Amino acid sequence: MGQVLILGAGECGLPLAHRLLRGGVAVTLLTARDAEAILAGGVTSTQVKFAPTLDLESDAGIGMWHTSAPKINGIRFTMVVDRQPVVQWTGKLSRPAQSVDQRTVFARWLAEVEAAGGELRIADPSMEQLDRYAAAHELTIVTRATGMLADRFAPDPAWVTPSTPQRRLAVLYLFGVAADPDDFGGYTVLPGHGEVVSYRGLTGLPGREQQCEMLLFEAVPGGCLDVFGPELSAGERLGHAMRLLATHLPPGTAERYATAELTDSGATLVGAVTPSMRRPIGSLPSGRPILGGGDVVCRMDPGGAQGANNAAHCAANYAAAILGHRDGPFDRQWMDAVAAQWLTDIAHPAARWTEALLDPPPPLQQLALAAQQDPVLANAFADTFARPAAMGDLAARLGHEVAD
């Protein structure tokens, strides 16, 4: 087959490029930043990768940190009112999760793409330039898009998504935080105000990584956590974060951060995500079809920890479909069938799970309460982060038990 053009070098584009190159397919990877610029920049997100995603990375030959990154063995769930836990339980994952700074990951994966024979182009093309690039390739896959390019993918009319962000976000990567004694990640709910999520991870230059704590504030707009403006310096953001922990979290939790400091000058990020679900096939001005993947099609709030996992599964599904269909044609009908499998099996359940987590319906609230008394249920609840499609079965099971 001819060359595949991939636009975007993130959690979807890079694994997709690696899989295709390993399968003998020529790849052009188009991205706005090279590895040096990525490492010199700020953090891009938070990311927890669960066992199914880690397996996909190993299969693709890009699981470079699976023996060195700290394990996240489960979830420590706490609902807090006036600094006092009112609901509290721990759920152990059936297999550990991990997290590595995307700056570290993307820089290493970019180098590996070039080493594997991929053509890397550092550019931010106009729509007309992208159309010309696409004309020279048999298939174009867009895994990163903003502005006019994102608008080439129409909203999916079957989905109703919020028109504004559900949360305002602040991310900090920290040294000097005492590790959780059981290597669990923390998920703290402040009713009406938002969530505080934390876990261990790796950060730093590839080959020189260090363990750190990754801290995410998910603030309900206007709530007590909503204090991180874009005008604040990194130091000011750290100061606000420490005050919030000391003011709103139980004393034992806040004390873990007593000596916290930022990992580097780019260790903070603030912003917001407006969820979206788009049709997976777009068109360039010439009419040439392009296939969307990852966040381009399914964009979620990071509080559900689904974005990186969703993107990895998209890459694996698309690569398998391409390698199994080398002679083409890669037309709209083929694109629609390939995307439908990923959307139905992975992306749609992940989006529903994330929506439910941020605005829990009564069955999910019942589950969170029941998990406090039932360790088996708590473990099953934790595992829905790794397999969101299992949430429906779990909620149905809980409803049956309540009825009994």
Beta strands, then each sheet from edge to edge (+ up, - down):
strand 1: 4-7
strand 2: 27-31
strand 3: 72-81
strand 4: 84-97
strand 5: 119-122
strand 6: 139-142
strand 7: 168-175
strand 8: 184-190
strand 9: 194-203
strand 10: 210-219
strand 11: 261-262
strand 12: 268-272
strand 13: 276-277
strand 14: 281-283
strand 15: 289-292
strand 16: 298-299
sheet 1: 5+ 2+ 1+ 6+ 15+ 14-
sheet 2: 4+ 3- 8- 9+ 10- 7+ 11-
sheet 3: 4+ 3- 8- 9+ 10- 7+ 12-
sheet 4: 13+ 16-
end
